[in-house]
Amino acid sequence: MYTISPSIKYISSAPKVAGKTSGLIQRLFLPAFYALSFAGFGLLSFLPHALRLDSRDLTVPFRAFVLFLGMTLLLMGLSNKLFRFSMGLRLFMLFWSLYLVRLVCDTYYDPIFLVRQRELYLLYGIGISLIPSLAFFITPTSFCLRRSMLLLYALITLLSVLCLTEVRTASVFGENFRLAGNPTANPISVGHYGVSLSILSLVLYFTPEFRRSWIRTFALITFFLGLVVLLFTGSRGPTICLVIVMPLVFINLIHSRGNRIKIIILMTLSFILIPILFKSVAERGGSFSNRMSSLESIDEATDENRVNLWREALTEVYNNPIKGMAVEIPGVGYPHNIIIEGFLATGICGGLILMSIIAYGIYKSIYLIRNNANGYWIALLYVQYTIGAMFSGAIYDNNEFWYLYAGVMAISNKVST
């Protein structure tokens, strides 16, 4: 088990896993599932453009593979009793039961005018968000959490490098010179990858288990690499996530003398390098502040449009408070805020359950972070993607949010045992 501050008493890991199947889940399948679910699609998105293929020729089989792996893990976890029917899981199942009724009604039973093809709502909702999320409720071991973090860190680092190697290619930039990485990706997703890389880099940098100087040096390099990716994307949502999550990383670090030295090194390098990075980004397409004030793209609503979407959705919620109105604003789309969307789709009951899910997840995350529990990096990423879900994405396709919520609940189960 690895921890951050030796002055804190840490909670032991989950009960020992017995049997070859359980060991295989913890050592291979679950770590691979974490890494592929979060960074696999981003890495795969580079291939269609490079091979001159239709993106669906590769992305559809990949999604199917992740779904198959999730279902396999779910069945193996159930047979090996690696799940715990906790409060977090109960809230999850209760909300999704209500939400699935709405999805089925609006797409097939009593279809409404939808922006996307109706099959996609159930495909994303069930195949990409719901079923894989259930697999993340498996209670992980300390070894599993450590390997999952390292695999995910490696894949996101590779993804970030690939994005920046394409900076000179005009086709990877959307409007306002916002880095998308490749024609298949979008600036918001790439921006979140950059934030996640910076967060994981700091976790690696401050983890006592990784004491070798070259590891810490590499972690510092990738921390700034993540910032560069974020600056090039010019996405406000991921930027807000970074600003809010960063203080959480340092909650308990300051109490250790060794960590204070690391913090001083980090702050000194940041003071020197961040202005240089800003200037470098500005030389390749304008100032970061300008991109922060003008963020139009096909994948992110402008500030004015987003406020109009919120206002229209809230009007529909006010007019249909009990059972909600629809899975999205008919003919317009989702409101770019999952809380508002929760009330819109499932009424006051489902909306309150979704708010409870978010609040409970934040509460558990803060607890894990403050106690430096194994896998607290998942809690940090959960906070990041929860904030991101307030500005972009829908309930049915915010799969990272649901994965991380399940991961936080699984680690909380482990801590409470």
C-alpha positions in Angstrom: 0.0 0.0 0.0 1.3 3.4 -0.9 0.5 6.6 1.0 1.5 10.2 1.0 2.0 11.4 4.5 3.6 9.1 7.1 2.0 11.1 9.9 -1.5 9.8 9.0 -2.8 6.5 10.0 -4.0 4.7 6.9 -6.8 2.2 6.5 -5.8 -1.2 5.3 -6.7 -2.6 1.9 -9.6 -4.8 1.0 -10.0 -8.3 2.2 -7.5 -10.7 0.7 -8.6 -12.0 -2.7 -8.8 -15.7 -2.9 -8.7 -17.8 -6.1 -7.0 -17.6 -9.4 -10.0 -15.8 -11.0 -10.1 -13.1 -8.5 -6.3 -12.6 -8.7 -6.7 -12.4 -12.5 -9.3 -9.7 -12.1 -7.2 -7.6 -9.8 -3.9 -8.0 -11.5 -4.9 -7.8 -15.2 -8.5 -7.3 -16.2 -9.5 -4.4 -13.9 -6.3 -2.4 -14.4 -6.6 -2.8 -18.2 -10.2 -1.9 -18.0 -9.4 1.4 -16.1 -6.8 2.4 -18.6 -8.7 1.4 -21.8 -12.0 2.9 -20.6 -10.5 6.3 -20.0 -7.7 6.7 -22.5 -8.2 3.9 -25.1 -10.7 5.8 -27.2 -8.5 8.9 -27.3 -5.5 6.9 -28.5 -7.6 4.9 -31.0 -8.9 8.2 -32.5 -5.5 8.9 -34.1 -5.7 5.7 -36.3 -8.6 6.5 -38.6 -7.0 9.7 -39.8 -3.5 8.1 -40.1 -4.9 5.0 -42.0 -7.5 7.0 -44.0 -10.4 5.0 -42.6 -13.8 5.9 -41.5 -13.6 6.5 -37.7 -16.5 4.1 -37.1 -14.5 1.2 -38.6 -12.3 1.3 -35.5 -14.3 3.1 -32.8 -17.3 0.8 -33.0 -15.3 -2.4 -32.5 -13.4 -0.8 -29.7 -16.6 0.3 -27.9 -17.9 -3.3 -28.3 -14.7 -4.7 -26.8 -14.8 -2.4 -23.8 -18.5 -3.4 -23.3 -17.6 -7.1 -23.6 -14.7 -6.6 -21.1 -17.1 -4.7 -18.7 -19.7 -7.5 -18.9 -17.0 -10.1 -18.3 -15.7 -8.3 -15.3 -19.2 -7.8 -14.0 -20.0 -11.5 -14.2 -16.6 -12.5 -12.8 -16.9 -10.0 -10.0 -20.4 -11.2 -9.0 -19.3 -14.9 -9.1 -16.3 -14.1 -6.9 -18.2 -11.8 -4.5 -16.2 -8.7 -5.2 -19.1 -6.4 -5.1 -20.7 -4.7 -2.1 -24.3 -3.5 -2.3 -23.5 -0.1 -0.7 -25.5 3.1 -0.5 -23.6 4.4 -3.4 -24.6 1.5 -5.6 -28.2 1.7 -4.5 -28.4 5.3 -5.4 -26.8 4.5 -8.8 -29.3 1.7 -9.6 -32.2 3.7 -8.4 -31.4 6.7 -10.6 -30.6 4.6 -13.7 -33.8 2.7 -13.3 -35.8 5.9 -13.6 -33.5 7.3 -16.4 -33.8 4.1 -18.5 -37.6 4.3 -18.4 -37.3 7.8 -19.8 -34.8 6.7 -22.4 -37.0 3.9 -23.7 -40.1 6.0 -23.7 -38.5 8.9 -25.6 -36.7 6.7 -28.1 -39.1 3.8 -28.9 -42.4 3.7 -26.9 -43.5 7.3 -27.4 -40.7 8.8 -29.5 -40.0 12.5 -29.5 -38.0 14.7 -31.9 -34.4 14.0 -30.9 -31.2 15.6 -32.2 -29.3 12.3 -32.6 -30.4 9.0 -34.0 -32.6 7.3 -31.5 -30.5 4.2 -31.3 -27.5 6.1 -30.0 -29.3 7.1 -26.8 -29.7 3.6 -25.6 -26.3 2.5 -27.1 -24.5 5.3 -25.2 -26.6 5.0 -22.1 -26.5 1.3 -21.6 -23.5 0.1 -23.6 -21.0 2.9 -22.8 -22.1 4.3 -19.5 -24.3 1.9 -17.5 -22.8 -1.6 -17.9 -19.2 -0.6 -17.8 -19.8 1.6 -14.8 -21.2 -1.5 -12.9 -17.8 -3.2 -13.4 -16.1 -0.3 -11.7 -18.0 -1.1 -8.5 -15.7 -4.1 -8.0 -13.7 -3.6 -4.8 -10.0 -3.2 -5.9 -6.9 -4.3 -4.1 -4.0 -2.0 -3.4 -2.0 -3.7 -6.1 -4.9 -3.2 -8.6 -5.1 0.5 -7.8 -1.4 1.1 -8.2 -1.2 -0.8 -11.5 -4.4 0.9 -12.8 -2.9 4.4 -12.1 0.4 3.6 -13.8 -1.3 2.1 -16.9 -3.7 5.1 -17.1 -0.8 7.5 -16.6 1.2 5.9 -19.3 -1.6 5.9 -21.8 -2.6 9.5 -21.2 1.0 10.6 -21.4 1.3 8.9 -24.8 -2.0 10.5 -25.9 -0.8 13.9 -24.9 2.4 13.5 -26.8 0.5 12.4 -29.9 -1.7 15.5 -29.6 1.2 17.9 -29.4 3.2 16.2 -32.2 0.3 17.3 -34.4 0.4 20.9 -33.4 1.8 22.0 -36.8 -1.1 20.3 -38.6 -4.0 22.7 -39.2 -6.6 19.9 -39.4 -6.2 19.2 -35.7 -7.4 22.7 -34.7 -11.0 23.8 -34.5 -12.2 27.3 -34.5 -10.1 29.8 -32.5 -7.1 27.6 -32.9 -8.2 25.1 -30.3 -6.3 21.8 -30.2 -8.4 18.7 -30.9 -5.5 16.3 -31.4 -7.0 14.8 -34.5 -10.2 15.2 -36.6 -12.0 12.5 -34.6 -11.4 14.1 -31.2 -12.6 17.4 -29.7 -10.9 20.2 -27.6 -13.0 19.5 -24.5 -12.0 15.8 -24.3 -8.4 16.6 -25.0 -8.4 19.4 -22.4 -9.7 16.9 -19.8 -6.9 14.5 -20.8 -4.4 17.3 -20.1 -5.9 18.0 -16.7 -6.0 14.3 -15.8 -2.3 13.9 -16.8 -1.3 16.9 -14.6 -3.3 15.4 -11.6 -1.8 11.9 -12.0 1.7 13.4 -12.5 1.4 15.1 -9.1 0.1 11.9 -7.4 3.1 10.1 -8.8 5.5 12.9 -7.9 4.4 13.0 -4.2 4.0 9.3 -3.7 6.9 8.1 -1.4 6.9 4.7 -3.0 8.4 6.2 -6.2 11.6 7.6 -4.6 13.9 7.5 -7.6 14.8 10.9 -8.8 14.3 10.0 -12.5 10.7 9.0 -11.8 10.0 12.3 -10.0 11.7 14.3 -12.7 9.6 12.5 -15.4 6.4 13.2 -13.3 7.3 16.9 -13.2 7.8 16.9 -17.0 4.4 15.2 -17.6 2.7 17.7 -15.2 3.8 20.6 -17.4 3.0 18.5 -20.5 -0.6 18.2 -19.3 -0.7 22.0 -18.8 0.5 22.6 -22.4 -2.2 20.3 -23.8 -4.8 22.2 -21.7 -3.5 25.6 -22.9 -3.7 24.6 -26.5 -7.2 23.3 -26.2 -8.5 26.6 -24.7 -11.4 24.9 -23.0 -12.9 26.7 -20.1 -14.5 23.7 -18.4 -11.3 21.7 -18.0 -9.5 24.8 -16.9 -12.0 25.4 -14.1 -11.6 21.7 -13.1 -7.8 22.1 -12.8 -8.2 25.3 -10.7 -10.5 23.5 -8.3 -8.8 20.2 -8.1 -5.2 21.4 -7.6 -5.8 22.6 -4.0 -7.2 19.2 -3.1 -4.0 17.6 -4.1 -2.1 19.6 -1.5 -4.6 19.1 1.4 -2.3 16.9 3.5 1.0 17.3 1.8 2.1 20.4 3.6 2.4 18.6 7.0 5.4 16.6 5.8 8.9 18.2 5.6 9.8 16.1 2.6 6.7 17.2 0.8 7.4 20.8 1.6 10.6 20.6 -0.3 8.8 19.0 -3.3 6.2 21.7 -3.2 8.9 24.4 -3.2 10.5 22.7 -6.3 7.2 22.4 -8.0 6.2 26.0 -7.3 9.6 27.3 -8.4 9.4 25.5 -11.7 5.8 26.6 -12.2 6.8 30.2 -11.6 9.5 29.9 -14.3 7.9 27.7 -16.9 4.2 28.7 -16.9 4.9 32.2 -18.4 7.1 30.5 -21.0 4.3 28.0 -21.9 1.8 30.8 -22.2 4.0 32.7 -24.6 4.7 29.5 -26.6 1.0 28.9 -27.0 0.3 32.5 -27.9 3.0 32.4 -30.6 1.1 29.5 -32.3 -2.4 31.0 -32.4 -3.2 33.8 -30.1 -3.4 34.4 -26.3 -4.9 31.9 -24.0 -7.1 34.6 -22.4 -8.6 35.3 -25.8 -9.5 31.7 -26.2 -11.0 31.7 -22.7 -13.4 34.5 -23.8 -14.3 32.9 -27.1 -14.9 29.2 -27.0 -17.1 28.4 -30.0 -16.9 24.9 -31.4 -19.3 22.2 -32.7 -18.8 20.3 -29.4 -19.2 23.0 -26.8 -22.0 25.6 -26.5 -21.0 29.2 -26.3 -21.7 30.9 -22.9 -24.8 32.6 -24.3 -26.2 29.5 -25.9 -25.5 27.5 -22.8 -27.3 29.9 -20.6 -30.2 29.8 -23.0 -30.2 26.0 -22.9 -30.3 26.1 -19.1 -33.1 28.6 -19.0 -35.2 26.6 -21.5 -34.6 23.4 -19.7 -35.5 24.9 -16.3 -38.7 26.2 -17.8 -39.6 22.7 -18.9 -38.7 21.4 -15.5 -41.0 24.0 -13.9 -43.8 23.1 -16.2 -43.3 19.3 -15.6 -41.9 19.0 -12.1 -43.2 15.5 -11.1 -42.3 13.2 -14.0 -40.0 15.5 -16.0 -40.4 16.3 -19.6 -38.0 14.4 -21.9 -34.5 13.0 -22.1 -33.4 16.3 -23.7 -35.0 19.5 -25.0 -36.9 18.3 -28.1 -35.3 19.4 -31.3 -32.6 21.3 -29.3 -30.5 18.8 -27.4 -29.2 18.3 -23.9 -28.7 21.3 -21.6 -24.9 20.8 -21.0 -25.5 20.3 -17.2 -26.3 16.9 -15.9 -28.2 18.2 -12.8 -30.6 20.2 -14.9 -30.9 17.3 -17.3 -31.6 15.0 -14.4 -34.7 17.0 -13.4 -35.6 17.5 -17.1 -35.6 13.7 -17.8 -36.8 12.2 -14.5 -38.6 14.9 -12.6 -38.0 16.1 -9.1 -37.6 12.5 -7.7 -34.8 11.5 -10.2 -33.2 14.9 -10.0 -32.9 14.8 -6.3 -31.4 11.3 -6.5 -28.9 12.5 -9.0 -28.0 15.4 -6.8 -27.6 12.9 -3.9 -25.3 10.8 -6.1 -23.1 13.8 -6.9 -23.0 15.1 -3.3 -22.3 11.6 -1.9 -19.5 11.1 -4.4 -18.0 14.4 -3.5 -18.3 13.7 0.2 -16.6 10.3 -0.2 -13.9 11.8 -2.4 -13.0 14.4 0.1 -12.8 11.8 2.8 -10.5 9.6 0.6 -8.3 12.6 -0.3 -8.0 13.9 3.3 -7.0 10.4 4.5 -4.7 9.7 1.6 -6.3 6.4 1.0 -5.1 4.0 -1.7 -6.5 5.1 -5.0 -7.3 8.6 -3.9 -6.3 9.6 -7.4 -9.7 8.2 -8.5 -11.4 10.7 -6.1 -9.4 13.6 -7.6 -10.4 12.6 -11.1 -14.0 12.2 -10.0 -14.1 15.8 -8.7 -12.6 16.9 -12.1 -15.2 15.1 -14.2 -18.1 16.0 -11.9 -17.2 19.7 -12.5 -16.8 19.0 -16.2 -20.3 17.5 -16.3 -21.8 20.8 -15.1 -20.7 22.4 -18.4 -20.5 19.7 -21.1 -22.0 16.4 -22.0 -25.2 14.5 -21.2 -26.2 12.0 -18.6 -26.1 9.1 -21.1 -22.6 9.9 -22.6 -20.8 11.3 -19.5 -19.3 7.9 -19.1 -16.1 9.1 -17.3 -18.3 10.7 -14.6 -20.1 7.4 -14.0 -17.0 5.3 -14.1 -15.2 7.4 -11.5 -18.3 7.6 -9.2 -18.3 3.8 -9.2 -14.6 3.8 -8.6 -14.9 6.1 -5.6 -17.7 4.0 -4.1 -15.6 0.8 -4.6 -12.6 2.4 -2.8 -14.9 3.6 0.0 -16.2 0.1 0.4 -12.6 -1.0 0.8 -11.8 1.7 3.3 -14.8 0.9 5.5 -13.9 -2.8 5.7 
